[in-house]
Amino acid sequence: MKACVLFSSGKDSSLAAILLEPFFDVELVTINFGIVPTYEFARQSASRLGFPHNVIMLHPSLIGEAAAMLVEDGFPGRAINYLHQSALEAVCSKPDTAIVADGTRRDDRVPMLSPAQVRSLEDRHNVKYIRPLSGYGRSAVDVLVDAHLQVVQGESDTVQKADYEVELRSFIRKQYNEGDSMVERLFPRHTQSRVTDRKHL
Amino acid sequence: MKACVLFSSGKDSSLAAILLEPFFDVELVTINFGIVPTYEFARQSASRLGFPHNVIMLHPSLIGEAAAMLVEDGFPGRAINYLHQSALEAVCSKPDTAIVADGTRRDDRVPMLSPAQVRSLEDRHNVKYIRPLSGYGRSAVDVLVDAHLQVVQGESDTVQKADYEVELRSFIRKQYNEGDSMVERLFPRHTQSRVTDRKHL
């Protein structure tokens, strides 16, 4: 049975795919909003992981709406959730999709669907939504990442991956006056990771 | 790396073990409180699944305390949580235990640790607590059970397995006047499953 895994080229979505691999036919799916062609990074990582990879293009207006939420809120939680829900809706809407997964973890706050949103997604699309890392804390994830993945890590601006933040940052830089300083203010500094290879045991 | 999976011989804990098998050295652990030798069923199921199996005996007084909670509350939630926490504490206390898992699912209410209880368990024992089915809803679990397990199902009284309820029921029947009718009243009727074999693909 095929399982579509939302894939950013980061370690969490890569590990989610690896956890499902013994039990499902995994296909990686990267969402892109037409602002930055980040799917190229995802394609490279997917190839190194050894999974088939597809890209779904969504309308740039979704990034515009998310940017407006972000500017209004002053922090990215609602905007990232909005883009993640749009991504899940898009993957669930693909024909013949029965299982959809992502790399969200036990201790993640964002992106995260509420239990009611999960039920709604599953019922409307007749899909099973699986979060393989939902029962894994940070140190358990670290053990598996260390065993299975080669990763490059760094500040958000230096590691290129296919996550929502890269396109959001780019959009805000271009569309808003003082976009550069807004990006600095709106996104908390944090470390990003991109998978560069798989360790075959 | 070894992972100890709390094992009742039911389909959820069996599936949790199967999900971890490609990534860890799985060892099944069944808890028994000395009231009913339910670990014999667990030993049979573990053998058919092909995993090593151990039994940890805990003091019968824990069942007595849980029974008192159950009688006071009128429903089994707090009592089952108490026994599950006692079981996790026991497994985490075994020497050289680094990873402990159980078969609790996304939609389970009981047994369930709070996020604070999970952090406390992991920090005090220096273990990683993994819930492999935490990101799986009922229909996703059903797909995997159907693919991997032979299961016998029936009412709680007819399917013999190694869960807390079997020993709690037996204790209450023996220790309380009108124990039979109390058991009828205190435990909601529900279907139990015991794994009888593994489907090798």
Interface residues (C-beta under 8 A of the other chain):
Chain A: M1 L19 P22 F23 I99 A101 R106 V118 E122 K128 Y129 I130 R131 P132 L133 S134 G135 Y136 G137 S139 A140 V143 L144 A147
Chain B: M1 L19 P22 F23 I99 A101 R106 V118 E122 K128 Y129 I130 R131 P132 L133 S134 G135 Y136 G137 S139 A140 V143 L144 A147
